[in-house]
Amino acid sequence: MALLAVSLMPRSTEEALGGLAEAARAGCVAELRLDAMPAPDLGCLLASPPCPVIATCRPRREGGLYDGPEAARLGVLREAARLGAAYVDVEHDALEALGPVAAKRIVSYHNFRETPADLAAIHARLARMGADVVKVAVMANHILDCGPVLRVLRDARVPTIALAMGPRGVLTRVLAGKFGGFLTYAAPAEGDREAGPGQPALAEMRGLYRAHRIGPATQVYGVIADPVGHSLSPRIHNAAFEATGCDAVYLPLWVEGDPARFVAAMREFALDGYSVTIPHKQAVMAALDEIEPVARRIGAVNTVQRGPDGTLFGTNTDWTAGMASIGAVVGPGWLRGKRALMIGAGGVGRAMAFGLRERGAAVTLCDADEARAEALAREVGAARCALADLAAQTCDLLLNCTPIGMHPKTDASPVPRAVLREGMVVYDAVYNPLETRLVREARAAGCRTVPGIDHFVRQAAEQFELWTHRAAPVDVMRRVVLEALR
């Protein structure tokens, strides 16, 4: 397990003392960024610190705030070590000038532009400099940049801190303990000054991800999406793991471009499974070794499992969860012979079209991408209509399988209000917000509604059970989503 350090960027001695006390209450190390303070009172701060302290005085050339004389900066680090700091963090190009100190030395390299191709060689060079701990922090411009960072952690033979900065690098911060990292960092609270780009808050690292408890045996799952910041999947699955005592963590994975390339690249790190969502449910299939026959017929995968032999198996819990959600409102057998009008022929749309045809419904579908709608209509034996002709259609069941109405564009609806008629059943795949404009207008028109939260919780519960072979804590999962959306 990696140590968890709270990175303090205080403006005053009083603020710094409060931060040290908070870090101690959380059982953490404190990184004290002295470059953020105009006149740090080292004697007051380090006389008897309540937790181990890493003294850092980062110069601007390495992304810090200090722009004074170098000799004075190194003098601050020497004094901090003399007064009781457990560690001093010194830049690789200043180690020799710093000289021997009473504290352990973290020798660091920062690159705020990119993840260099020779990262392993840079780490090796720093390790030869006699550091007590080697630190490399680089910018992730794509989630694939996390691979070299995890490799450095996994292969290190000296105590090492390695992280990818920015929102695409969060997995390296959370998984430090999984791959042998010495330490990882958190910001004191959401909205506080970040000591490094993409640094999660302490409450998130401890509460959501339980990063302080992650070790080599921890199983790793995540949601592959673009974008991913809106996803509630990390909250729902991490709460389920906590409730059932699973040593597992679930991460947001912001995958831009080809998801199959990402999944292939992560094989060497043996991640245990993925949820897959917009826009990757079809393209991810190229990276899988085996696909469940129904998912192959649907042509979309939303769940990936890693087998004991490392093979990757894809399946689809969207169609079963979708049919169960509709069935809970209308009753079993209701769909047979009914007319369903479905908007959206992407990943969710494919699953729902398949499920509706399996249950005996007649399906008419439309999509802004008319070629995609035509292709899906041929595959499942559905009729097709243009978006402009929606108002002329009659149906028993209307389904929105697009992201229209999703946060933050909550004032949008996929259909004009005139399409909604009393007695119709209206299904919306969007779960954020809890009540979409479509659902709200459908209720006002006298329709029965199937909100996206029902589908979302059911498909997540099925994923949980496929991964863990345990009963999903459905009540916990639903409560987490409701709390987040309210």
C-alpha positions in Angstrom: 0.0 0.0 0.0 1.2 3.5 -0.8 1.4 6.3 1.7 -1.2 9.1 1.1 0.2 12.6 1.3 -2.0 15.7 1.5 -0.4 18.5 -0.6 -0.8 21.7 1.4 -0.5 25.0 -0.5 -1.0 27.4 2.5 -0.8 31.2 2.3 0.0 31.6 6.0 1.5 29.8 8.9 -1.9 29.6 10.6 -3.4 28.0 7.4 -0.5 25.5 7.3 -1.0 24.5 10.9 -4.6 23.8 10.2 -3.6 21.7 7.2 -1.1 19.7 9.2 -3.7 18.9 11.8 -6.2 17.8 9.1 -3.6 15.5 7.5 -2.8 14.0 10.9 -6.5 13.3 11.6 -6.8 11.5 8.2 -3.7 9.4 9.0 -1.7 11.0 6.2 1.7 12.4 5.5 1.6 16.2 4.7 3.5 17.7 1.8 4.2 21.3 2.9 4.6 23.5 -0.2 6.8 26.2 1.3 7.0 27.9 -2.1 3.3 28.9 -1.6 4.1 30.8 1.6 5.6 34.3 1.5 7.3 33.9 4.9 7.1 30.4 6.3 7.7 30.1 10.1 9.6 26.9 10.0 10.2 26.8 13.7 6.5 27.0 14.4 5.6 24.5 11.7 8.2 21.8 12.4 8.8 22.1 16.1 6.5 19.1 16.7 4.5 18.3 13.6 1.4 16.1 14.2 2.3 13.9 11.1 5.3 13.2 8.9 6.1 16.3 6.8 7.6 16.5 3.3 9.2 19.9 2.9 9.0 21.2 -0.7 10.0 24.6 -2.0 9.3 24.2 -5.7 10.9 26.7 -8.2 9.0 28.0 -11.2 11.2 26.1 -13.6 9.7 22.9 -12.1 6.1 24.1 -11.9 6.3 25.8 -8.5 5.8 29.3 -7.2 9.3 30.2 -5.9 11.1 32.7 -8.0 13.8 34.0 -5.6 17.5 33.2 -5.2 18.4 29.5 -5.5 20.8 29.6 -2.5 18.0 30.9 -0.3 15.6 28.3 -1.6 18.0 25.4 -0.8 18.6 27.0 2.6 14.9 26.8 3.4 15.0 23.0 2.6 18.2 22.5 4.8 16.5 24.4 7.7 13.3 22.4 7.3 15.3 19.1 7.4 17.2 20.3 10.5 14.0 21.3 12.3 12.2 18.0 11.8 10.8 17.4 8.3 10.8 13.7 7.6 11.6 14.3 3.9 12.7 17.1 1.7 11.7 17.1 -2.0 14.6 18.4 -4.1 14.7 18.7 -7.9 17.1 16.4 -9.7 19.2 19.3 -11.0 19.6 20.8 -7.5 20.5 17.6 -5.5 24.2 18.2 -5.6 23.9 21.9 -4.6 21.6 20.9 -1.7 24.2 18.5 -0.2 23.7 16.3 2.8 20.6 17.0 5.0 19.1 15.5 8.1 16.0 14.3 6.4 15.4 11.7 3.7 15.6 13.1 0.1 12.9 12.8 -2.5 14.7 13.5 -5.8 12.1 14.7 -8.3 11.6 15.3 -12.0 8.6 17.1 -13.4 7.4 17.5 -17.0 4.2 19.6 -17.4 4.2 19.3 -21.2 4.2 15.6 -21.9 5.1 12.0 -20.9 8.6 11.6 -22.4 9.4 8.5 -24.4 12.5 7.9 -22.2 10.7 8.0 -18.9 12.2 4.7 -17.7 15.7 6.0 -18.5 15.0 9.2 -16.6 13.8 7.2 -13.6 16.9 5.0 -13.8 19.2 8.1 -13.9 17.5 9.6 -10.8 17.8 6.2 -9.0 21.6 6.3 -9.5 21.9 9.7 -7.9 21.5 8.2 -4.4 18.0 9.3 -3.7 16.0 7.9 -0.8 12.9 8.2 -2.9 12.7 8.8 -6.7 9.8 10.9 -8.0 8.7 11.4 -11.6 5.6 13.5 -12.4 4.7 13.9 -16.1 1.7 15.2 -18.0 -0.7 12.7 -19.5 -2.0 14.2 -22.8 -3.9 10.9 -23.5 -4.8 8.1 -21.1 -2.3 5.8 -22.9 0.4 8.0 -21.3 -0.5 6.2 -18.0 1.1 3.0 -19.3 4.8 4.2 -19.1 4.1 5.6 -15.6 2.6 2.4 -14.3 5.5 0.5 -15.8 8.0 2.6 -13.9 6.1 1.9 -10.7 5.8 -1.8 -11.4 9.5 -2.2 -12.3 11.1 0.1 -9.8 13.8 -1.3 -7.5 14.0 1.8 -5.3 11.2 3.6 -3.4 9.4 5.5 -6.2 6.6 8.0 -6.6 5.4 8.1 -10.2 2.3 9.8 -11.5 0.7 11.2 -14.6 -0.7 14.6 -14.1 -4.0 16.0 -15.5 -7.5 14.5 -15.7 -6.3 11.7 -18.0 -3.8 10.5 -15.4 -6.0 9.9 -12.4 -5.6 6.1 -12.6 -1.9 6.4 -11.8 -2.6 8.4 -8.7 -5.2 6.0 -7.4 -3.4 2.8 -8.3 0.0 3.7 -6.8 -0.4 1.1 -4.1 -1.4 -1.6 -6.6 1.9 -1.2 -8.5 4.3 -0.7 -5.6 4.4 3.1 -5.4 5.9 4.6 -2.3 3.4 7.5 -2.0 0.6 9.3 -3.8 -0.9 12.7 -3.3 -4.3 14.3 -2.6 -5.5 17.9 -2.4 -6.9 18.9 1.0 -10.4 19.5 -0.3 -12.3 20.1 -3.6 -11.6 23.5 -4.9 -8.4 24.0 -3.0 -5.3 25.1 -4.8 -3.8 22.1 -6.6 -0.2 21.3 -6.0 -0.4 19.4 -9.4 -2.9 19.3 -12.2 -5.5 16.6 -11.8 -4.9 16.0 -8.1 -8.0 14.4 -6.5 -9.3 15.8 -3.2 -8.5 13.9 0.0 -12.2 12.9 0.6 -12.2 11.4 -2.9 -9.0 9.5 -2.5 -10.0 8.1 0.9 -13.8 7.9 0.6 -14.5 7.1 -3.1 -11.4 5.2 -4.1 -10.1 4.0 -0.7 -6.6 4.6 -2.2 -5.0 4.2 1.2 -6.1 0.5 1.2 -5.2 -0.4 -2.3 -2.5 -3.1 -2.6 -1.1 -5.6 -5.0 -4.2 -7.9 -4.6 -6.8 -5.1 -5.2 -8.9 -5.8 -8.3 -9.3 -2.9 -10.7 -12.3 -2.0 -12.8 -13.3 1.2 -14.6 -15.7 2.8 -17.0 -14.4 3.5 -20.5 -16.1 6.7 -21.9 -15.5 10.0 -23.7 -16.1 12.2 -21.8 -16.2 10.5 -18.4 -16.4 13.2 -15.8 -20.2 13.1 -15.6 -20.4 9.3 -15.0 -21.8 8.1 -11.7 -20.4 4.6 -12.3 -17.4 5.1 -10.0 -19.7 6.1 -7.2 -22.1 3.3 -7.6 -19.5 0.5 -8.1 -17.1 1.6 -5.4 -20.1 1.8 -2.9 -21.0 -1.7 -3.9 -17.5 -3.0 -3.4 -17.4 -1.3 0.0 -20.8 -2.7 1.0 -19.8 -6.3 0.1 -16.2 -6.2 1.4 -14.6 -6.6 -2.0 -10.9 -5.6 -2.3 -11.6 -3.7 -5.5 -11.6 -0.2 -7.0 -13.5 1.3 -9.9 -12.1 4.2 -11.9 -13.2 6.8 -14.5 -11.2 6.1 -17.7 -11.3 9.0 -20.1 -10.5 7.2 -23.4 -10.3 9.4 -26.4 -10.2 7.8 -29.8 -10.0 4.0 -30.2 -11.0 2.2 -27.0 -9.6 -1.1 -28.4 -6.2 0.4 -28.4 -6.5 1.4 -24.8 -7.8 -2.1 -23.7 -5.0 -3.8 -25.6 -2.4 -1.5 -24.0 -3.7 -2.2 -20.5 -3.4 -6.0 -20.8 0.1 -6.0 -19.4 -1.3 -4.5 -16.2 -4.1 -7.1 -15.8 -7.0 -4.8 -15.1 -9.9 -7.0 -14.2 -12.8 -5.5 -16.1 -14.5 -2.6 -17.7 -17.9 -0.9 -18.1 -18.1 0.6 -21.6 -20.3 3.5 -22.5 -20.7 6.4 -25.0 -19.3 6.3 -27.6 -17.2 3.1 -27.3 -19.6 0.1 -27.1 -19.1 -1.1 -30.6 -15.4 -0.2 -31.3 -14.2 -1.9 -28.0 -15.2 -5.3 -29.4 -12.0 -5.4 -31.6 -9.9 -5.8 -28.5 -11.8 -8.8 -27.0 -10.9 -12.4 -27.2 -14.4 -13.7 -26.8 -17.9 -12.1 -27.1 -21.0 -13.6 -25.6 -23.3 -14.7 -28.5 -26.2 -12.3 -27.7 -23.8 -9.4 -27.4 -22.3 -10.3 -30.8 -25.7 -10.4 -32.3 -26.4 -7.0 -30.8 -23.1 -5.7 -32.1 -22.3 -3.8 -28.9 -20.6 -4.6 -25.6 -21.0 -2.7 -22.3 -19.2 -5.1 -20.0 -15.7 -6.7 -20.2 -14.4 -9.3 -17.9 -10.8 -10.7 -17.6 -10.7 -14.4 -17.2 -8.2 -16.3 -15.0 -6.0 -16.9 -18.1 -6.0 -13.2 -19.1 -8.6 -13.5 -21.9 -11.0 -10.7 -22.2 -14.7 -11.6 -22.5 -17.4 -9.1 -23.6 -21.1 -9.2 -22.9 -24.0 -6.8 -22.8 -26.2 -6.1 -19.8 -28.0 -3.2 -21.4 -30.6 -5.3 -23.1 -31.6 -7.4 -20.2 -31.6 -4.4 -17.8 -33.6 -2.4 -20.3 -36.3 -5.1 -20.8 -36.5 -5.7 -17.0 -36.9 -1.9 -16.4 -39.8 -1.7 -18.9 -41.3 -4.9 -17.6 -41.4 -3.5 -14.0 -43.7 -0.8 -15.3 -45.9 -2.6 -17.8 -45.8 -6.2 -16.5 -44.5 -9.4 -18.1 -45.6 -10.2 -21.7 -46.9 -6.7 -22.4 -44.4 -6.0 -25.2 -45.6 -8.7 -27.5 -47.4 -7.2 -30.4 -46.9 -3.6 -29.2 -45.5 -0.9 -31.5 -42.2 0.6 -30.2 -40.8 3.9 -31.6 -37.1 4.1 -30.8 -34.8 7.2 -31.2 -31.1 6.3 -31.3 -29.2 3.5 -33.1 -26.0 3.6 -31.1 -24.8 1.2 -28.4 -27.9 1.4 -26.1 -30.2 1.6 -29.1 -28.8 -1.6 -30.6 -29.3 -3.4 -27.3 -32.8 -2.2 -26.8 -33.8 -2.9 -30.5 -32.6 -6.4 -30.1 -34.4 -6.8 -26.7 -37.7 -5.4 -28.1 -37.7 -7.8 -31.1 -36.9 -10.7 -28.8 -39.9 -9.8 -26.7 -42.2 -9.7 -29.8 -42.6 -5.9 -30.3 -42.7 -4.2 -33.7 -39.9 -1.6 -33.8 -39.6 1.6 -35.8 -36.4 3.4 -35.3 -34.8 6.7 -36.2 -31.4 8.3 -35.7 -29.7 11.6 -36.8 -27.3 9.2 -38.6 -29.7 7.8 -41.2 -27.2 5.3 -42.5 -26.7 3.9 -39.0 -30.5 3.7 -38.5 -30.9 1.9 -41.8 -28.2 -0.6 -41.0 -29.7 -1.5 -37.6 -33.2 -1.7 -39.0 -32.0 -4.3 -41.5 -30.2 -6.3 -38.8 -33.2 -6.6 -36.4 -36.1 -6.5 -38.8 -37.4 -3.1 -37.9 -39.0 -0.3 -39.8 -37.4 3.1 -40.1 -38.5 6.7 -40.1 -36.8 10.1 -40.4 -36.5 12.3 -37.4 -38.7 14.9 -39.2 -41.5 12.4 -39.4 -41.7 11.5 -35.7 -44.9 13.5 -35.0 -46.7 11.4 -37.6 -45.8 8.0 -35.9 -48.1 6.2 -33.6 -46.7 3.9 -31.0 -47.4 2.2 -27.6 -43.9 2.6 -26.4 -41.5 5.5 -27.1 -37.8 5.0 -26.3 -35.0 7.6 -26.1 -31.7 5.8 -26.6 -29.7 8.9 -27.2 -27.8 11.3 -24.8 -30.3 14.1 -25.6 -31.4 15.7 -22.3 -28.3 14.5 -20.4 -26.6 16.9 -18.0 -25.6 19.7 -18.6 -28.0 20.1 -21.5 -31.0 19.3 -19.4 -33.4 21.6 -21.3 -33.3 19.4 -24.4 -35.7 16.7 -25.4 -35.5 14.2 -28.3 -39.2 14.7 -29.3 -41.7 17.6 -29.5 -44.2 17.5 -26.7 -47.0 16.9 -29.3 -45.6 13.4 -29.9 -46.5 12.4 -26.3 -50.0 11.0 -25.9 -52.0 9.7 -22.9 -51.5 6.0 -22.3 -48.2 5.8 -24.0 -45.2 4.3 -22.2 -42.1 6.4 -22.4 -38.6 5.1 -21.7 -35.5 7.4 -21.4 -32.0 5.9 -21.2 -30.7 9.2 -19.7 -30.3 9.0 -15.9 -28.6 12.3 -15.2 -30.7 14.3 -14.4 -33.0 12.1 -12.4 -36.0 13.5 -14.1 -35.3 14.5 -17.7 -37.4 17.0 -19.7 -38.8 14.0 -21.7 -39.9 12.1 -18.6 -41.3 15.3 -17.0 -43.4 16.1 -20.2 -44.4 12.5 -20.6 -45.9 12.4 -17.1 -47.7 15.6 -17.7 -49.2 14.1 -20.8 -50.5 11.1 -18.9 -47.9 8.6 -20.0 -46.4 5.9 -17.9 -42.6 6.5 -17.6 -39.5 4.3 -17.3 -36.7 6.7 -16.1 -33.0 6.1 -16.9 -32.1 5.4 -13.2 -33.9 2.1 -13.3 -32.0 0.8 -16.3 -28.7 2.3 -15.0 -28.9 0.6 -11.7 -30.0 -2.8 -13.1 -27.2 -2.9 -15.8 -24.6 -1.9 -13.1 -25.9 -4.6 -10.7 -25.6 -7.2 -13.5 -22.1 -6.1 -14.2 -21.2 -6.3 -10.5 -22.5 -9.9 -10.3 -20.6 -10.9 -13.4 -17.3 -9.5 -12.1 -17.6 -10.6 -8.4 -19.9 -13.7 -8.5 -21.7 -12.1 -5.5 -25.2 -10.7 -5.2 -25.2 -7.0 -5.9 -26.3 -4.7 -3.1 -29.0 -3.1 -5.3 -30.4 -0.9 -2.6 -27.0 0.6 -1.9 -26.4 1.2 -5.5 -29.7 2.9 -6.1 -29.3 5.0 -3.0 -25.9 6.3 -4.2 -27.3 7.4 -7.5 -30.3 9.1 -6.0 -28.2 11.0 -3.5 -25.8 12.1 -6.3 -28.6 13.3 -8.6 -30.5 15.0 -5.9 
